Amino acid sequence: MSVPFRGVVTGVLQPRRRRPALILDGGARGAGEACVSLAELLRAPVVTTANGKGTVPESHPLSVGAALHSPAVREWLEERDVVPAVGTELAESDFWCPPTAVGAILVRADIDPAQMYCGRPAYIALVGDAEQALEGLLTALVGHVTTGEGTGTGFSARSLRERRDAPTARRDARWVPYLAAVRRVLDQDAVVTGDSAMCCYYGALPHLPVDPPGRYLHPTGFGTLGYALPAAIGARAALPGRQVVALSGDGGFRFTVQELATAVHLGQPLPVVVFDNGGYGEIRDEMAARGDTPAAVGLPNPDLPALARAYGCRGCRATTPEELAGALREALDHPGPTVVVVPEEGHRP
């Protein structure tokens, strides 16, 4: 691996290549510390996919967050000179669109050699375990590297987050205060499972920061409705000593609501937060944007807290962020699942 490493060192050392970035996916999960070290050495902002969320601390000043799908971030990546991409397919499911350019020199580190030339081909290929590859790369770079954009890079990452959020600030405002309340209540190592719901892919992915050892589990790829609840049950069974919270929309929740019976049988604290927008909000908005009359996207929901109680769970509503924070605290102390329904503006019962 010495030849590829020398190539990386040469590429980074060349004076014109001082605009690096780092892309992380789920394959980098076990190499978080090495990723942070590499980012700090290069002063490179870190962008993750949905699966890579929380691989490095999202509170770190170099973190742009789970933002590979952001048009502003993709445009910025096209201008980078050197981009190490770790444990990622760089697939359409990561970009949320056909894959785009990610820098002049793409350095791919992956355990699967077939990934090196799929989608965006690697200029330099590092085949192997992510942690070992990055530790070798760091050894080659330390003492030889000219850092990136200097003291301004931390500000660059911060301003890039602002560029990421500006176009969607009005849309996302409905979820941000509630997600801030969730973050205040949860332990750092809590596991959050998301659904294929607007409150998750527009809300929690960019606006619910996760630092290791916390985890955010997202149904990347097929966009499976109903993922959050069974995933949370699995996480709760695997990690009985850690907090686990499921986030869902009313449409996705009803795909797997029967799994509440399994959660009751488990007998462990499990808050299930359901943002209720009265149907399939994403499809409804797309229809309206096309000028169509929305059809077959409104759900005549049952009383969801009552339905939860029928399964043997606790059930309640939270109409403010403060009410949600209080309901979460109670749910995390209750020996069983609690369904907390958050009616979204315009869809309150």
Buried (B, 14 or more C-beta within 10 A) or exposed (E): BEEBBEBBBEBBEEEEBBBBBBBBBBBBBEBBEBBBBBBBBBBBBBBBBBBBBBBBBBEBEBBBBBBBBBBBBBEBBEEBBBBBBBBBBBBEBBBBEEBBBBBBBBBBBBBEEEBBEBBBEBBBBBBBBBBBBBBBBBEBBEEEBEBBBEEEBBEBBBBBBEBBBEEEEEEBEBBBEBBBBBBEBBEEBBBBBBBBBBBBBBBBBBBBBBBBEBBBBBBBEEBBBBBBBBBBBBBBEEBEEBBBBBBBBBBBBBBBBEBBEBBBEBEBBBBBBBBBBBBBBBBBBEBEEEEEEBEEBBBEBEEBBEBBBEBEBBBBBBEEBEBBBBBBEBBBEBEBBBBBBBBBEEBEE
